Amino acid sequence: MKATSQKQQIILLLLEGWTDPITAFKHAGTIKLSTRVGELREHFNILHREKVTKSKFGKRVRYFEYKIVKDKNVKKALEFYKLN
């Protein structure tokens, strides 16, 4: 599958497994992963989980990770985004 658009790149990342905002920035160039996930929810079943960690300054930091559930609708959605 060759990804040409940012959405296509994000779809492929989410199919590989849990993806966080830093990974999405490195691989797809987006700083708004949650926005892109919201747009993709129309076609994909996307799970999210909250992660909590501490910053280098000792402050509590929250962020979300996302992944696509590989169910019966994935094939149709991949065809819609021309990733078949």
VEXLO-935767 format. One record per residue (C-alpha): chain; x, y, z; residue number from 1. Coordinates in steps of 0.001 Angstrom, whole numbers. Layout:
VEXLO-935767
<rec unit="A" X="X" Y="Y" Z="Z" pos="NUM"/>
...
end
This chain:
VEXLO-935767
<rec unit="A" X="0" Y="0" Z="0" pos="1"/>
<rec unit="A" X="1423" Y="3345" Z="-1043" pos="2"/>
<rec unit="A" X="320" Y="6298" Z="1037" pos="3"/>
<rec unit="A" X="392" Y="9656" Z="-705" pos="4"/>
<rec unit="A" X="-1788" Y="11857" Z="1496" pos="5"/>
<rec unit="A" X="-1411" Y="12663" Z="5163" pos="6"/>
<rec unit="A" X="-4659" Y="10818" Z="5969" pos="7"/>
<rec unit="A" X="-3430" Y="7726" Z="4144" pos="8"/>
<rec unit="A" X="-160" Y="7800" Z="6081" pos="9"/>
<rec unit="A" X="-2063" Y="8102" Z="9358" pos="10"/>
<rec unit="A" X="-4350" Y="5196" Z="8412" pos="11"/>
<rec unit="A" X="-1345" Y="2969" Z="7796" pos="12"/>
<rec unit="A" X="196" Y="3996" Z="11132" pos="13"/>
<rec unit="A" X="-3061" Y="3271" Z="12988" pos="14"/>
<rec unit="A" X="-3331" Y="-139" Z="11310" pos="15"/>
<rec unit="A" X="170" Y="-1033" Z="12537" pos="16"/>
<rec unit="A" X="-801" Y="-487" Z="16173" pos="17"/>
<rec unit="A" X="-1048" Y="2145" Z="18893" pos="18"/>
<rec unit="A" X="37" Y="5537" Z="17561" pos="19"/>
<rec unit="A" X="757" Y="8640" Z="19624" pos="20"/>
<rec unit="A" X="998" Y="12283" Z="18483" pos="21"/>
<rec unit="A" X="4822" Y="12266" Z="18341" pos="22"/>
<rec unit="A" X="4868" Y="9215" Z="16060" pos="23"/>
<rec unit="A" X="2212" Y="10791" Z="13822" pos="24"/>
<rec unit="A" X="4310" Y="13953" Z="13569" pos="25"/>
<rec unit="A" X="7472" Y="12026" Z="12682" pos="26"/>
<rec unit="A" X="5831" Y="9797" Z="10052" pos="27"/>
<rec unit="A" X="2966" Y="11889" Z="8652" pos="28"/>
<rec unit="A" X="3901" Y="15457" Z="9524" pos="29"/>
<rec unit="A" X="735" Y="16233" Z="11481" pos="30"/>
<rec unit="A" X="553" Y="17872" Z="14876" pos="31"/>
<rec unit="A" X="-3224" Y="17330" Z="15077" pos="32"/>
<rec unit="A" X="-3568" Y="13558" Z="15322" pos="33"/>
<rec unit="A" X="-6818" Y="13833" Z="17304" pos="34"/>
<rec unit="A" X="-8373" Y="15946" Z="14533" pos="35"/>
<rec unit="A" X="-7372" Y="13454" Z="11834" pos="36"/>
<rec unit="A" X="-8694" Y="10569" Z="13952" pos="37"/>
<rec unit="A" X="-12008" Y="12411" Z="14294" pos="38"/>
<rec unit="A" X="-12232" Y="12680" Z="10512" pos="39"/>
<rec unit="A" X="-11439" Y="8987" Z="10071" pos="40"/>
<rec unit="A" X="-14000" Y="7735" Z="12608" pos="41"/>
<rec unit="A" X="-16694" Y="7920" Z="9915" pos="42"/>
<rec unit="A" X="-15066" Y="4975" Z="8116" pos="43"/>
<rec unit="A" X="-13017" Y="3178" Z="10764" pos="44"/>
<rec unit="A" X="-13570" Y="1817" Z="14254" pos="45"/>
<rec unit="A" X="-10792" Y="3600" Z="16159" pos="46"/>
<rec unit="A" X="-9885" Y="2883" Z="19749" pos="47"/>
<rec unit="A" X="-8141" Y="5359" Z="22012" pos="48"/>
<rec unit="A" X="-6435" Y="5096" Z="25369" pos="49"/>
<rec unit="A" X="-5178" Y="7752" Z="27705" pos="50"/>
<rec unit="A" X="-1572" Y="7720" Z="28780" pos="51"/>
<rec unit="A" X="-171" Y="9645" Z="31719" pos="52"/>
<rec unit="A" X="3509" Y="10329" Z="32220" pos="53"/>
<rec unit="A" X="5744" Y="12936" Z="33808" pos="54"/>
<rec unit="A" X="7569" Y="15626" Z="31878" pos="55"/>
<rec unit="A" X="11231" Y="16339" Z="32437" pos="56"/>
<rec unit="A" X="10062" Y="19109" Z="34783" pos="57"/>
<rec unit="A" X="8091" Y="16678" Z="36953" pos="58"/>
<rec unit="A" X="4667" Y="17809" Z="35732" pos="59"/>
<rec unit="A" X="1940" Y="15299" Z="34939" pos="60"/>
<rec unit="A" X="1336" Y="15032" Z="31164" pos="61"/>
<rec unit="A" X="-1703" Y="13395" Z="29523" pos="62"/>
<rec unit="A" X="-1996" Y="12310" Z="25903" pos="63"/>
<rec unit="A" X="-3942" Y="9786" Z="23849" pos="64"/>
<rec unit="A" X="-2847" Y="6915" Z="21653" pos="65"/>
<rec unit="A" X="-5042" Y="5570" Z="18860" pos="66"/>
<rec unit="A" X="-5342" Y="2468" Z="16694" pos="67"/>
<rec unit="A" X="-7735" Y="1098" Z="14078" pos="68"/>
<rec unit="A" X="-9663" Y="-2040" Z="14982" pos="69"/>
<rec unit="A" X="-9243" Y="-4554" Z="12174" pos="70"/>
<rec unit="A" X="-12858" Y="-5577" Z="11642" pos="71"/>
<rec unit="A" X="-15079" Y="-6394" Z="8660" pos="72"/>
<rec unit="A" X="-15361" Y="-2715" Z="7624" pos="73"/>
<rec unit="A" X="-11631" Y="-2103" Z="7236" pos="74"/>
<rec unit="A" X="-11411" Y="-3444" Z="3677" pos="75"/>
<rec unit="A" X="-14227" Y="-1176" Z="2451" pos="76"/>
<rec unit="A" X="-12719" Y="1837" Z="4220" pos="77"/>
<rec unit="A" X="-9283" Y="1134" Z="2726" pos="78"/>
<rec unit="A" X="-10862" Y="1054" Z="-729" pos="79"/>
<rec unit="A" X="-12530" Y="4416" Z="-7" pos="80"/>
<rec unit="A" X="-9133" Y="5931" Z="821" pos="81"/>
<rec unit="A" X="-7527" Y="4134" Z="-2170" pos="82"/>
<rec unit="A" X="-5262" Y="2002" Z="12" pos="83"/>
<rec unit="A" X="-6318" Y="-1426" Z="-1243" pos="84"/>
end
